[in-house]
């Protein structure tokens, strides 16, 4: 019987951190993405939040927008895109409600 993969949704701050940190966080992120037992999901809303956050002036001092997009383009080759049908409205930060929608859509374990 094949082993079931663990479904995971990673918050935008992890992607930002992996872009900015060239050592431990990026290595951990890469290990998660390459793990054959883990399936990581994202949506257009997560991608939009990433682009909005990485475009902030405080990050421009650390990484260029082109470098960040190149990093994410490579990462997205290992991710699974979902279309969020409904966005539950139950968290304190309503900007993060879409994350629950991704979790709901893919039956996330984490």
C-alpha positions in Angstrom: 0.0 0.0 0.0 1.5 3.4 -1.0 2.3 5.8 1.8 0.0 8.8 1.9 1.7 12.2 1.4 1.3 14.9 4.0 -0.5 18.0 2.6 1.1 21.3 3.8 0.3 25.0 3.3 3.2 27.4 4.0 2.5 31.0 4.9 3.9 33.8 2.8 6.4 34.8 5.5 8.3 31.5 4.9 8.7 32.3 1.2 9.9 35.8 2.1 12.3 34.4 4.7 13.7 31.8 2.2 14.3 34.5 -0.4 16.1 36.7 2.1 18.0 34.1 4.1 20.7 32.3 2.0 21.5 29.7 4.6 19.4 27.8 7.1 15.9 28.9 6.2 16.4 28.4 2.5 18.0 25.0 3.0 15.0 23.9 5.3 12.5 25.2 2.7 14.3 23.3 -0.1 14.3 20.1 2.0 10.5 20.4 2.6 9.8 21.0 -1.1 12.0 18.1 -2.3 10.7 15.6 0.3 8.7 12.9 -1.6 6.4 12.5 1.4 5.2 16.1 1.5 3.0 18.0 -0.9 3.0 21.8 -0.6 0.1 23.8 -1.9 -0.4 27.5 -2.9 -3.0 29.7 -4.6 -3.0 32.9 -6.6 -3.8 34.8 -3.4 -0.6 33.5 -1.8 1.4 34.5 -4.8 -0.2 37.9 -4.8 0.6 38.4 -1.2 4.2 37.3 -1.8 4.6 39.8 -4.6 3.1 42.6 -2.5 5.3 42.0 0.5 8.6 41.4 -1.4 8.0 44.7 -3.3 8.2 46.7 -0.1 11.1 49.2 0.0 12.7 47.5 3.1 13.1 44.3 1.1 14.5 46.1 -2.0 17.6 46.9 0.0 18.2 43.1 0.5 17.0 41.5 -2.7 15.9 42.7 -6.1 12.4 42.1 -7.3 13.8 40.1 -10.2 15.8 37.8 -7.9 12.8 37.2 -5.7 10.6 36.3 -8.7 13.3 34.0 -10.0 13.5 32.3 -6.7 9.7 31.8 -6.5 9.6 30.6 -10.1 11.9 27.8 -9.2 10.0 27.0 -6.0 6.7 26.9 -7.8 7.9 24.1 -10.0 7.8 22.0 -6.8 4.4 23.3 -5.5 0.8 22.4 -6.2 -1.5 25.1 -7.3 -5.1 25.2 -6.1 -8.0 27.4 -6.8 -9.7 28.6 -3.6 -13.4 28.2 -4.1 -14.5 29.6 -0.7 -12.6 31.7 1.8 -13.6 31.0 5.4 -13.7 34.2 7.5 -12.7 33.0 10.9 -9.2 34.3 11.7 -8.3 37.5 13.4 -6.2 38.7 10.5 -8.7 38.6 7.6 -5.9 39.0 5.1 -4.9 35.4 6.0 -8.4 33.9 5.4 -7.3 32.7 2.0 -4.8 30.4 3.7 -7.7 28.6 5.4 -9.3 28.3 1.9 -6.1 26.6 0.6 -6.1 24.3 3.7 -9.7 23.4 3.2 -9.3 22.7 -0.6 -6.3 20.4 -0.2 -7.3 18.8 3.2 -4.1 20.1 4.7 -2.4 18.2 7.5 -0.3 21.2 8.5 
